Every structure is written in structure tokens, then in C-alpha cells.
Amino acid sequence: MAQRSESTLNTDSLPETIEVGNGLTMTFRSSPTLVVLHATGAPGAERFVVPPHWHPNHGEYHRVLKGRLAITRGGVTQVVTPDDGELYTPAGVVHSMEGFEGEELILEERTDPVDPDKETLFRNMFPDGKVEANPLKVMQMFYQHGDSYPALPGGVHFLEKALVYVLGGCLAPALGYRPKFKNLKSG
């Protein structure tokens, strides 16, 4: 697991809502809801997409407040609406999510147990209002956070962890990459 920085930054100085793409925003909240994602579905707006990944130390709860979400967990896809209530994905289960083109989506996410440092990952993942495109920087964020791993074909978790360690923990810092935020703490 990644070593976490001792430095902290009070999130009171940061905006509660950030742009994470064209027509996509993320709002940070205190427990129990960590984030609320809003995809406008407006013409020209990006569709909400989260690639396959997994978390060894926490499960995640998702609740669709408006619209529809296709969530794939352990290779099984289901379309979730507000009528479905809260959906739980256990730790270690590969999952991905996709909104629908042209449809508004409002989605809540929280972790179990609560991950107070997940906001750090999200704020670093979406610099300048769009997802980070540099794979080395993404792996560094995964390494820094220590609880998010990309799902590779074959699903061999120790290889996925090794990839994050080598690219994010060794190569990215050696090339001078530094995350913008380290260990954001509210309050």
C-alpha cells in the first residue's frame, strides 16, 4: 500500500463542486455520502463512464437519484434506476459504470468503511475540468491513494497491484510527476 503524505490541506478552501468533464460535475459531501455526480445529458455533454477497477479495502454504495446507470459488477451488467435503491459492490469486486447518452444522471456514491481520503483521488483525477489523460499520473494517483486498481484482462490482482507500484510508485515520481493534492481532510 502507498505511503501517505503527512501534509494535509483543509478542503474548506476548495470548491465543493468541481467539473469532471463537459456536462459532468462532482460534488463532495461529508459522510455518509462522499460524492454526488451529475451528468447533464445535454447535447454535446460527455457521457459518464468509469472504466473497470476494484478496491481492496472498501466496498461502495451507489444510489441513482435521477436517470439510469449501467453498472457492471463481477462481469454482470444491470441497469439501475432510482427505484432500485442503494446498490452495494463489495471490496475486491471489479466494477465499471456508464451513463446513457443524452440522459441526465444524478448518482450518489459512498464507501464502506468510510474512506476520508477518497476526495484526494477524485480531485487529482480531474484536473482542469477533465479526466487526467496521462497514464503515469493516473497510476501515481492510484498508488498515492492506495485503494484503487485498474482491472486488467485476466483479472490477476497481484499483477494489477504491481503495475500501479511500478508505474505510479516508481516511474512517475522518478520522472518528476507530483500529485496536486495529498491527503485532503475536511474540517
MDTraj code that builds the backbone (N, CA, C; nanometers):
import mdtraj as md
import numpy as np

residues = "MET ALA GLN ARG SER GLU SER THR LEU ASN THR ASP SER LEU PRO GLU THR ILE GLU VAL GLY ASN GLY LEU THR MET THR PHE ARG SER SER PRO THR LEU VAL VAL LEU HIS ALA THR GLY ALA PRO GLY ALA GLU ARG PHE VAL VAL PRO PRO HIS TRP HIS PRO ASN HIS GLY GLU TYR HIS ARG VAL LEU LYS GLY ARG LEU ALA ILE THR ARG GLY GLY VAL THR GLN VAL VAL THR PRO ASP ASP GLY GLU LEU TYR THR PRO ALA GLY VAL VAL HIS SER MET GLU GLY PHE GLU GLY GLU GLU LEU ILE LEU GLU GLU ARG THR ASP PRO VAL ASP PRO ASP LYS GLU THR LEU PHE ARG ASN MET PHE PRO ASP GLY LYS VAL GLU ALA ASN PRO LEU LYS VAL MET GLN MET PHE TYR GLN HIS GLY ASP SER TYR PRO ALA LEU PRO GLY GLY VAL HIS PHE LEU GLU LYS ALA LEU VAL TYR VAL LEU GLY GLY CYS LEU ALA PRO ALA LEU GLY TYR ARG PRO LYS PHE LYS ASN LEU LYS SER GLY".split()
xyz = np.array([
    [0.0839, -0.1174, 0.0000],
    [0.0000, 0.0000, 0.0000],
    [0.0882, 0.1235, 0.0000],
    [0.0421, 0.2297, -0.0604],
    [0.1186, 0.3529, -0.0735],
    [0.1391, 0.4208, 0.0605],
    [0.2532, 0.4847, 0.0728],
    [0.2772, 0.5691, 0.1887],
    [0.1981, 0.6968, 0.1692],
    [0.1315, 0.7417, 0.2706],
    [0.0533, 0.8650, 0.2597],
    [0.1315, 0.9809, 0.3177],
    [0.1176, 1.0947, 0.2563],
    [0.1889, 1.2142, 0.2983],
    [0.1389, 1.2611, 0.4338],
    [0.2267, 1.3207, 0.5091],
    [0.1880, 1.3783, 0.6377],
    [0.1181, 1.5126, 0.6190],
    [0.1411, 1.5780, 0.5035],
    [0.0815, 1.7099, 0.4834],
    [-0.0669, 1.6952, 0.4535],
    [-0.1442, 1.7880, 0.5053],
    [-0.2872, 1.7884, 0.4794],
    [-0.3288, 1.9280, 0.4358],
    [-0.4394, 1.9362, 0.3683],
    [-0.4929, 2.0625, 0.3230],
    [-0.6390, 2.0654, 0.3610],
    [-0.6819, 2.1690, 0.4274],
    [-0.8211, 2.1803, 0.4666],
    [-0.9047, 2.2055, 0.3422],
    [-1.0055, 2.1230, 0.3200],
    [-1.0868, 2.1349, 0.1994],
    [-1.1819, 2.2544, 0.2035],
    [-1.1883, 2.3262, 0.3150],
    [-1.2723, 2.4455, 0.3207],
    [-1.2289, 2.5490, 0.2168],
    [-1.1022, 2.5453, 0.1764],
    [-1.0515, 2.6421, 0.0800],
    [-1.0761, 2.5993, -0.0649],
    [-1.1323, 2.4814, -0.0845],
    [-1.1560, 2.4286, -0.2189],
    [-1.3047, 2.4304, -0.2517],
    [-1.3391, 2.4404, -0.3799],
    [-1.4818, 2.4386, -0.4160],
    [-1.5445, 2.3030, -0.3845],
    [-1.6683, 2.3060, -0.3386],
    [-1.7412, 2.1823, -0.3074],
    [-1.7729, 2.1032, -0.4337],
    [-1.7968, 2.1743, -0.5440],
    [-1.8310, 2.1110, -0.6710],
    [-1.7218, 2.1396, -0.7727],
    [-1.6790, 2.0336, -0.8423],
    [-1.5784, 2.0503, -0.9471],
    [-1.6326, 1.9948, -1.0781],
    [-1.5831, 2.0493, -1.1891],
    [-1.6172, 1.9970, -1.3206],
    [-1.5272, 1.8775, -1.3463],
    [-1.5849, 1.7666, -1.3929],
    [-1.5072, 1.6460, -1.4213],
    [-1.5193, 1.6060, -1.5687],
    [-1.5741, 1.6947, -1.6473],
    [-1.5907, 1.6723, -1.7906],
    [-1.6942, 1.7700, -1.8428],
    [-1.7129, 1.7720, -1.9729],
    [-1.8123, 1.8599, -2.0331],
    [-1.9518, 1.8106, -1.9956],
    [-2.0226, 1.8890, -1.9134],
    [-2.1561, 1.8499, -1.8681],
    [-2.1550, 1.7534, -1.7512],
    [-2.0382, 1.7351, -1.6868],
    [-2.0256, 1.6449, -1.5719],
    [-1.9669, 1.7204, -1.4538],
    [-2.0328, 1.7100, -1.3382],
    [-1.9795, 1.7701, -1.2162],
    [-1.9799, 1.6675, -1.1040],
    [-1.8938, 1.6910, -1.0053],
    [-1.8850, 1.6075, -0.8866],
    [-1.8880, 1.7009, -0.7665],
    [-1.9779, 1.6706, -0.6724],
    [-1.9909, 1.7499, -0.5509],
    [-1.9489, 1.6640, -0.4331],
    [-1.8602, 1.7177, -0.3500],
    [-1.8106, 1.6452, -0.2335],
    [-1.8958, 1.6791, -0.1128],
    [-1.9299, 1.5765, -0.0377],
    [-2.0129, 1.5913, 0.0815],
    [-1.9463, 1.5197, 0.1970],
    [-1.9928, 1.5495, 0.3164],
    [-1.9434, 1.4757, 0.4324],
    [-2.0208, 1.3444, 0.4432],
    [-1.9740, 1.2557, 0.5274],
    [-2.0366, 1.1237, 0.5433],
    [-2.1836, 1.1389, 0.5745],
    [-2.2683, 1.0436, 0.5339],
    [-2.2297, 0.9179, 0.4721],
    [-2.2121, 0.9256, 0.3207],
    [-2.2627, 1.0292, 0.2536],
    [-2.2469, 1.0385, 0.1086],
    [-2.1171, 1.1104, 0.0778],
    [-2.0279, 1.0433, 0.0078],
    [-1.8994, 1.1029, -0.0247],
    [-1.9107, 1.1990, -0.1411],
    [-1.9708, 1.1549, -0.2516],
    [-1.9811, 1.2398, -0.3699],
    [-2.1179, 1.2254, -0.4341],
    [-2.1555, 1.3308, -0.5040],
    [-2.2740, 1.3279, -0.5885],
    [-2.2262, 1.3673, -0.7267],
    [-2.2476, 1.2784, -0.8239],
    [-2.2099, 1.3056, -0.9612],
    [-2.3340, 1.3494, -1.0376],
    [-2.3180, 1.4521, -1.1214],
    [-2.4289, 1.4986, -1.2034],
    [-2.3827, 1.5037, -1.3489],
    [-2.4478, 1.4274, -1.4327],
    [-2.4262, 1.4312, -1.5776],
    [-2.5499, 1.4948, -1.6375],
    [-2.5321, 1.6069, -1.7074],
    [-2.6488, 1.6810, -1.7564],
    [-2.7220, 1.6087, -1.8683],
    [-2.6499, 1.5321, -1.9500],
    [-2.7137, 1.4671, -2.0644],
    [-2.7482, 1.5635, -2.1752],
    [-2.7037, 1.6884, -2.1638],
    [-2.7335, 1.7905, -2.2644],
    [-2.6628, 1.7580, -2.3960],
    [-2.7131, 1.8118, -2.5061],
    [-2.6450, 1.7893, -2.6338],
    [-2.4987, 1.8333, -2.6245],
    [-2.4088, 1.7470, -2.6685],
    [-2.2666, 1.7776, -2.6643],
    [-2.1989, 1.7445, -2.5326],
    [-2.2764, 1.7106, -2.4297],
    [-2.2186, 1.6772, -2.2996],
    [-2.1577, 1.5373, -2.3045],
    [-2.0538, 1.5183, -2.2247],
    [-1.9913, 1.3864, -2.2159],
    [-2.0827, 1.2902, -2.1412],
    [-2.0675, 1.1644, -2.1751],
    [-2.1394, 1.0584, -2.1058],
    [-2.0532, 1.0146, -1.9879],
    [-2.1147, 0.9891, -1.8741],
    [-2.0441, 0.9425, -1.7551],
    [-1.9958, 0.7998, -1.7779],
    [-1.8632, 0.7779, -1.7661],
    [-1.8044, 0.6454, -1.7847],
    [-1.6929, 0.6274, -1.6822],
    [-1.6969, 0.5176, -1.6085],
    [-1.5899, 0.4793, -1.5165],
    [-1.5393, 0.3435, -1.5620],
    [-1.4115, 0.3350, -1.6031],
    [-1.3564, 0.2073, -1.6513],
    [-1.3497, 0.1019, -1.5406],
    [-1.3326, -0.0230, -1.5786],
    [-1.3235, -0.1311, -1.4796],
    [-1.2077, -0.1091, -1.3807],
    [-1.2400, -0.1238, -1.2532],
    [-1.1430, -0.1065, -1.1447],
    [-1.1932, -0.1814, -1.0224],
    [-1.1110, -0.1840, -0.9166],
    [-1.1516, -0.2511, -0.7927],
    [-1.0804, -0.1866, -0.6744],
    [-1.1341, -0.2123, -0.5558],
    [-1.0821, -0.1567, -0.4308],
    [-1.0620, -0.2699, -0.3304],
    [-0.9409, -0.2883, -0.2766],
    [-0.9198, -0.3972, -0.1815],
    [-0.9681, -0.3661, -0.0396],
    [-0.9815, -0.2375, -0.0052],
    [-1.0060, -0.2012, 0.1345],
    [-1.1446, -0.1466, 0.1651],
    [-1.2271, -0.1271, 0.0644],
    [-1.3636, -0.0804, 0.0916],
    [-1.4598, -0.1263, -0.0174],
    [-1.5845, -0.1393, 0.0223],
    [-1.6923, -0.1596, -0.0725],
    [-1.7511, -0.0236, -0.1064],
    [-1.8384, -0.0203, -0.2055],
    [-1.9010, 0.1056, -0.2442],
    [-2.0521, 0.0889, -0.2562],
    [-2.1215, 0.1913, -0.2100],
    [-2.2660, 0.2004, -0.2276],
    [-2.2932, 0.3056, -0.3338],
    [-2.3830, 0.2736, -0.4268],
    [-2.4267, 0.3676, -0.5300],
    [-2.5786, 0.3765, -0.5261],
    [-2.6270, 0.4983, -0.5404],
    [-2.7714, 0.5216, -0.5470],
    [-2.7981, 0.6205, -0.6604],
    [-2.8797, 0.5779, -0.7557],
    [-2.9201, 0.6659, -0.8650],
    [-3.0366, 0.7496, -0.8153],
    [-3.0206, 0.8819, -0.8178],
    [-3.1279, 0.9722, -0.7764],
    [-3.2136, 1.0155, -0.8955],
    [-3.1497, 1.0173, -1.0145],
    [-3.2233, 1.0555, -1.1357],
    [-3.1550, 0.9884, -1.2546],
    [-3.2346, 0.9358, -1.3457],
    [-3.1810, 0.8759, -1.4667],
    [-3.1556, 0.7273, -1.4526],
    [-3.0631, 0.6789, -1.5377],
    [-3.0289, 0.5369, -1.5389],
    [-2.8767, 0.5231, -1.5414],
    [-2.8299, 0.4141, -1.4831],
    [-2.6870, 0.3837, -1.4785],
    [-2.6684, 0.2367, -1.5108],
    [-2.5793, 0.2061, -1.6049],
    [-2.5412, 0.0672, -1.6307],
    [-2.4180, 0.0405, -1.5452],
    [-2.4294, -0.0516, -1.4516],
    [-2.3171, -0.0864, -1.3661],
    [-2.2858, -0.2337, -1.3871],
    [-2.1582, -0.2601, -1.4080],
    [-2.1116, -0.3971, -1.4257],
    [-2.0304, -0.4333, -1.3028],
    [-2.0694, -0.5408, -1.2372],
    [-2.0008, -0.5885, -1.1167],
    [-1.9719, -0.7358, -1.1358],
    [-1.8432, -0.7710, -1.1267],
    [-1.8066, -0.9108, -1.1429],
    [-1.8506, -0.9687, -1.2757],
    [-1.8522, -0.8858, -1.3811],
    [-1.8884, -0.9325, -1.5142],
    [-2.0366, -0.9325, -1.5451],
    [-2.1211, -0.8939, -1.4495],
    [-2.2660, -0.8918, -1.4696],
    [-2.3129, -0.7469, -1.4741],
    [-2.3809, -0.7097, -1.5826],
    [-2.4284, -0.5727, -1.6003],
    [-2.5759, -0.5633, -1.5656],
    [-2.6098, -0.4580, -1.4917],
    [-2.7507, -0.4305, -1.4664],
    [-2.7732, -0.2810, -1.4814],
    [-2.8920, -0.2446, -1.5238],
    [-2.9305, -0.1048, -1.5362],
    [-3.0044, -0.0670, -1.4087],
    [-2.9554, 0.0377, -1.3430],
    [-3.0071, 0.0803, -1.2135],
    [-3.0795, 0.2132, -1.2300],
    [-3.1954, 0.2263, -1.1638],
    [-3.2745, 0.3493, -1.1648],
    [-3.3012, 0.3903, -1.0196],
    [-3.3633, 0.5060, -0.9976],
    [-3.3959, 0.5456, -0.8602],
    [-3.4822, 0.4433, -0.7864],
    [-3.5618, 0.3674, -0.8580],
    [-3.6478, 0.2668, -0.7944],
    [-3.5702, 0.1509, -0.7331],
    [-3.4456, 0.1338, -0.7725],
    [-3.3657, 0.0208, -0.7250],
    [-3.2989, 0.0442, -0.5901],
    [-3.3043, 0.1659, -0.5385],
    [-3.2424, 0.1940, -0.4093],
    [-3.0913, 0.1889, -0.4169],
    [-3.0301, 0.1595, -0.3051],
    [-2.8850, 0.1592, -0.2952],
    [-2.8288, 0.0246, -0.3397],
    [-2.7215, 0.0276, -0.4174],
    [-2.6576, -0.0927, -0.4692],
    [-2.5182, -0.1027, -0.4088],
    [-2.4827, -0.2205, -0.3574],
    [-2.3534, -0.2394, -0.2906],
    [-2.2601, -0.3236, -0.3766],
    [-2.1358, -0.2774, -0.3902],
    [-2.0298, -0.3530, -0.4566],
    [-1.9234, -0.3824, -0.3518],
    [-1.9022, -0.5100, -0.3163],
    [-1.8043, -0.5450, -0.2129],
    [-1.6603, -0.5151, -0.2550],
    [-1.5732, -0.4998, -0.1569],
    [-1.4298, -0.4829, -0.1814],
    [-1.3795, -0.5990, -0.2657],
    [-1.2875, -0.5695, -0.3570],
    [-1.2262, -0.6726, -0.4395],
    [-1.3015, -0.7076, -0.5655],
    [-1.4246, -0.6596, -0.5808],
    [-1.5048, -0.6916, -0.6987],
    [-1.4788, -0.5874, -0.8074],
    [-1.4410, -0.6336, -0.9243],
    [-1.4197, -0.5438, -1.0379],
    [-1.5542, -0.4857, -1.0788],
    [-1.5566, -0.3540, -1.0964],
    [-1.6806, -0.2881, -1.1370],
    [-1.6510, -0.1708, -1.2302],
    [-1.7505, -0.1369, -1.3103],
    [-1.7445, -0.0215, -1.4003],
    [-1.8846, 0.0362, -1.4096],
    [-1.8939, 0.1613, -1.4558],
    [-2.0236, 0.2289, -1.4639],
    [-2.0304, 0.3128, -1.5895],
    [-2.1519, 0.3235, -1.6442],
    [-2.1753, 0.4069, -1.7622],
    [-2.3143, 0.4673, -1.7558],
    [-2.3190, 0.5985, -1.7839],
    [-2.4469, 0.6645, -1.8020],
    [-2.4932, 0.6431, -1.9456],
    [-2.6104, 0.6947, -1.9770],
    [-2.6661, 0.6785, -2.1104],
    [-2.6580, 0.8102, -2.1865],
    [-2.6189, 0.8011, -2.3122],
    [-2.6047, 0.9174, -2.3995],
    [-2.7333, 0.9999, -2.3995],
    [-2.7196, 1.1312, -2.3751],
    [-2.8331, 1.2221, -2.3820],
    [-2.9283, 1.2156, -2.2644],
    [-2.8951, 1.1398, -2.1588],
    [-2.9823, 1.1285, -2.0416],
    [-2.9155, 1.1911, -1.9193],
    [-2.9925, 1.2675, -1.8447],
    [-2.9424, 1.3230, -1.7197],
    [-2.9262, 1.2107, -1.6170],
    [-2.8195, 1.2201, -1.5394],
    [-2.7916, 1.1220, -1.4354],
    [-2.7450, 1.1951, -1.3101],
    [-2.8047, 1.1610, -1.1982],
    [-2.7563, 1.2078, -1.0682],
    [-2.7310, 1.0830, -0.9853],
    [-2.6064, 1.0685, -0.9386],
    [-2.5605, 0.9469, -0.8728],
    [-2.4869, 0.9809, -0.7438],
    [-2.5253, 0.9147, -0.6352],
    [-2.4533, 0.9263, -0.5078],
    [-2.3606, 0.8071, -0.4920],
    [-2.2438, 0.8333, -0.4311],
    [-2.1500, 0.7253, -0.4009],
    [-2.0944, 0.7457, -0.2611],
    [-2.0839, 0.6335, -0.1877],
    [-2.0170, 0.6357, -0.0577],
    [-1.9430, 0.5047, -0.0398],
    [-1.8454, 0.5051, 0.0483],
    [-1.7652, 0.3848, 0.0708],
    [-1.7956, 0.3247, 0.2072],
    [-1.7683, 0.1952, 0.2193],
    [-1.7849, 0.1237, 0.3462],
    [-1.6661, 0.0303, 0.3641],
    [-1.5783, 0.0602, 0.4626],
    [-1.5876, 0.1714, 0.5564],
    [-1.5606, 0.3052, 0.4870],
    [-1.5956, 0.4126, 0.5554],
    [-1.5773, 0.5468, 0.5010],
    [-1.4299, 0.5675, 0.4689],
    [-1.4021, 0.6184, 0.3512],
    [-1.2666, 0.6477, 0.3058],
    [-1.2492, 0.7994, 0.3038],
    [-1.1947, 0.8570, 0.4120],
    [-1.1860, 1.0024, 0.4203],
    [-1.0886, 1.0646, 0.3207],
    [-1.0047, 0.9839, 0.2577],
    [-0.9056, 1.0370, 0.1640],
    [-0.9445, 1.0182, 0.0176],
    [-1.0634, 0.9640, -0.0086],
    [-1.1040, 0.9402, -0.1475],
    [-1.1212, 1.0709, -0.2252],
    [-1.1571, 1.1769, -0.1550],
    [-1.1688, 1.3064, -0.2216],
    [-1.0356, 1.3462, -0.2855],
    [-0.9249, 1.3116, -0.2216],
    [-0.7930, 1.3406, -0.2770],
    [-0.7787, 1.2773, -0.4148],
    [-0.8151, 1.1501, -0.4247],
    [-0.8058, 1.0793, -0.5523],
    [-0.8899, 1.1490, -0.6578],
    [-1.0149, 1.1797, -0.6258],
    [-1.1037, 1.2414, -0.7240],
    [-1.0540, 1.3792, -0.7675],
    [-1.0108, 1.4619, -0.6733],
    [-0.9625, 1.5959, -0.7106],
    [-0.8378, 1.5875, -0.7979],
    [-0.7497, 1.4912, -0.7714],
    [-0.6310, 1.4742, -0.8554],
    [-0.6654, 1.4111, -0.9903],
    [-0.7690, 1.3298, -0.9944],
    [-0.8058, 1.2585, -1.1172],
    [-0.8680, 1.3513, -1.2220],
    [-0.9211, 1.4662, -1.1791],
    [-0.9916, 1.5551, -1.2713],
    [-0.9345, 1.6965, -1.2699],
    [-0.8066, 1.7123, -1.3058],
    [-0.7510, 1.8475, -1.3104],
    [-0.8084, 1.9242, -1.4282],
    [-0.8254, 2.0510, -1.4119],
    [-0.8696, 2.1370, -1.5222],
    [-1.0025, 2.0961, -1.5836],
    [-1.0897, 2.0342, -1.5056],
    [-1.2247, 2.0047, -1.5520],
    [-1.2388, 1.8871, -1.6457],
    [-1.1375, 1.7991, -1.6498],
    [-1.1486, 1.6786, -1.7320],
    [-1.0612, 1.5703, -1.6703],
    [-1.0874, 1.4451, -1.7104],
    [-1.0133, 1.3336, -1.6535],
    [-0.8663, 1.3417, -1.6952],
    [-0.7789, 1.3079, -1.6030],
    [-0.6351, 1.3070, -1.6297],
    [-0.6062, 1.2087, -1.7424],
    [-0.5360, 1.2533, -1.8460],
    [-0.5103, 1.1704, -1.9634],
    [-0.3759, 1.0971, -1.9569],
    [-0.2847, 1.1433, -1.8740],
    [-0.1524, 1.0825, -1.8665],
    [-0.1585, 0.9552, -1.7818],
    [-0.1337, 0.8371, -1.8428],
    [-0.1451, 0.7120, -1.7669],
    [-0.0497, 0.7038, -1.6473],
    [0.0686, 0.7628, -1.6578],
    [0.1614, 0.7606, -1.5443],
    [0.1064, 0.8404, -1.4266],
    [0.0448, 0.9541, -1.4560],
    [-0.0158, 1.0341, -1.3489],
    [-0.1334, 0.9596, -1.2853],
    [-0.2127, 0.8901, -1.3670],
    [-0.3254, 0.8134, -1.3134],
    [-0.2741, 0.7032, -1.2209],
    [-0.1721, 0.6309, -1.2655],
    [-0.1157, 0.5243, -1.1813],
    [-0.0559, 0.5828, -1.0530],
    [0.0023, 0.7031, -1.0614],
    [0.0557, 0.7680, -0.9414],
    [-0.0574, 0.8012, -0.8441],
    [-0.1707, 0.8440, -0.8964],
    [-0.2854, 0.8723, -0.8098],
    [-0.3347, 0.7447, -0.7429],
    [-0.3427, 0.6376, -0.8200],
    [-0.3822, 0.5091, -0.7613],
    [-0.2825, 0.4682, -0.6536],
    [-0.1544, 0.4857, -0.6806],
    [-0.0506, 0.4491, -0.5838],
    [-0.0604, 0.5363, -0.4587],
    [-0.0745, 0.6664, -0.4788],
    [-0.0832, 0.7589, -0.3648],
    [-0.2023, 0.7243, -0.2771],
    [-0.3165, 0.6980, -0.3401],
    [-0.4379, 0.6692, -0.2647],
    [-0.4317, 0.5310, -0.2010],
    [-0.3744, 0.4356, -0.2711],
    [-0.3541, 0.3022, -0.2160],
    [-0.4766, 0.2135, -0.2103],
    [-0.5860, 0.2527, -0.2738],
    [-0.7043, 0.1684, -0.2665],
    [-0.7859, 0.1687, -0.3950],
    [-0.7213, 0.1899, -0.5070],
    [-0.7887, 0.1812, -0.6360],
    [-0.6919, 0.1187, -0.7334],
    [-0.7400, 0.0189, -0.8055],
    [-0.6557, -0.0509, -0.9019],
    [-0.7320, -0.0711, -1.0307],
    [-0.6645, -0.0526, -1.1459],
    [-0.7309, -0.0801, -1.2727],
    [-0.7481, -0.2307, -1.2902],
    [-0.8545, -0.2702, -1.3550],
    [-0.8770, -0.4125, -1.3836],
    [-0.8179, -0.4423, -1.5208],
    [-0.7222, -0.5328, -1.5244],
    [-0.6590, -0.5737, -1.6491],
    [-0.7232, -0.7025, -1.6988],
    [-0.7112, -0.7311, -1.8279],
    [-0.7612, -0.8595, -1.8774],
    [-0.6958, -0.9739, -1.7997],
    [-0.7737, -1.0710, -1.7636],
    [-0.7229, -1.1841, -1.6864],
    [-0.7518, -1.1728, -1.5385],
    [-0.7706, -1.0495, -1.4885],
    [-0.8114, -1.0282, -1.3500],
    [-0.7158, -1.0824, -1.2449],
    [-0.5856, -1.0689, -1.2666],
    [-0.4876, -1.1147, -1.1685],
    [-0.4509, -0.9950, -1.0809],
    [-0.5097, -0.9892, -0.9612],
    [-0.4959, -0.8708, -0.8769],
    [-0.3513, -0.8380, -0.8410],
    [-0.2657, -0.9382, -0.8176],
    [-0.1290, -0.9036, -0.7793],
    [-0.0544, -0.8373, -0.8955],
    [-0.0891, -0.8709, -1.0211],
    [-0.0277, -0.8034, -1.1357],
    [-0.0784, -0.6597, -1.1480],
    [-0.2063, -0.6390, -1.1171],
    [-0.2626, -0.5032, -1.1204],
    [-0.1977, -0.4169, -1.0138],
    [-0.1756, -0.4739, -0.8954],
    [-0.1062, -0.4007, -0.7886],
    [0.0381, -0.3717, -0.8285],
    [0.1044, -0.4681, -0.8911],
    [0.2432, -0.4491, -0.9348],
    [0.2523, -0.3386, -1.0397],
    [0.1567, -0.3341, -1.1322],
    [0.1538, -0.2294, -1.2335],
    [0.1446, -0.0915, -1.1688],
    [0.0543, -0.0768, -1.0721],
    [0.0384, 0.0514, -1.0026],
    [0.1662, 0.0872, -0.9280],
    [0.2279, -0.0115, -0.8622],
    [0.3516, 0.0143, -0.7884],
    [0.4640, 0.0599, -0.8813],
    [0.4850, -0.0132, -0.9901],
    [0.5959, 0.0180, -1.0800],
    [0.5733, 0.1520, -1.1505],
    [0.4553, 0.1689, -1.2117],
    [0.4295, 0.2918, -1.2877],
    [0.4026, 0.4121, -1.1971],
    [0.3195, 0.3916, -1.0935],
    [0.2787, 0.5035, -1.0089],
    [0.3705, 0.5323, -0.8921],
    [0.4290, 0.4272, -0.8352],
    [0.5143, 0.4453, -0.7183],
    [0.6605, 0.4659, -0.7506],
    [0.7050, 0.4157, -0.8663],
    [0.8469, 0.4248, -0.9022],
    [0.8716, 0.5166, -1.0222],
    [0.8118, 0.4838, -1.1377],
    [0.8413, 0.5571, -1.2603],
    [0.7889, 0.7005, -1.2592],
    [0.6640, 0.7200, -1.2232],
    [0.6073, 0.8558, -1.2252],
    [0.6865, 0.9524, -1.1369],
    [0.7169, 0.9176, -1.0100],
    [0.7972, 1.0107, -0.9288],
    [0.9390, 1.0306, -0.9852],
    [0.9974, 0.9249, -1.0417],
    [1.1321, 0.9371, -1.0995],
    [1.1331, 1.0350, -1.2165],
    [1.0200, 1.0454, -1.2863],
    [1.0079, 1.1390, -1.3980],
    [0.9618, 1.2776, -1.3536],
    [0.9461, 1.2947, -1.2228],
    [0.9120, 1.4267, -1.1691],
    [0.7652, 1.4559, -1.1524],
    [0.6784, 1.3585, -1.1763],
    [0.5357, 1.3820, -1.1580],
    [0.5039, 1.3919, -1.0097],
    [0.4208, 1.4881, -0.9747],
    [0.3762, 1.5064, -0.8371],
    [0.2265, 1.5323, -0.8383],
    [0.1502, 1.4661, -0.7511],
    [0.0062, 1.4963, -0.7450],
    [-0.0167, 1.6359, -0.6907],
    [-0.1231, 1.6975, -0.7342],
    [-0.1568, 1.8330, -0.6899],
    [-0.1952, 1.8349, -0.5423],
    [-0.2737, 1.7350, -0.5007],
    [-0.3214, 1.7290, -0.3619],
    [-0.2717, 1.6035, -0.2932],
    [-0.2422, 1.6146, -0.1658],
    [-0.2055, 1.4996, -0.0837],
    [-0.2912, 1.5034, 0.0417],
    [-0.3581, 1.3911, 0.0702],
    [-0.4358, 1.3746, 0.1923],
    [-0.5233, 1.4937, 0.2286],
    [-0.6201, 1.5220, 0.1458],
    [-0.7176, 1.6258, 0.1798],
    [-0.7980, 1.5788, 0.2997],
    [-0.8200, 1.6653, 0.3923],
    [-0.9015, 1.6341, 0.5090],
    [-1.0022, 1.7463, 0.5288],
    [-1.1249, 1.7095, 0.5505],
    [-1.2270, 1.8101, 0.5797],
    [-1.2215, 1.8483, 0.7253],
    [-1.2568, 1.9718, 0.7505],
    [-1.2706, 2.0173, 0.8891],
    [-1.1461, 2.0686, 0.9500],
])
top = md.Topology()
chain = top.add_chain()
for i, resn in enumerate(residues, 1):
    res = top.add_residue(resn, chain, resSeq=i)
    for name in ("N", "CA", "C"):
        top.add_atom(name, md.element.get_by_symbol(name[0]), res)
traj = md.Trajectory(xyz[None], top)
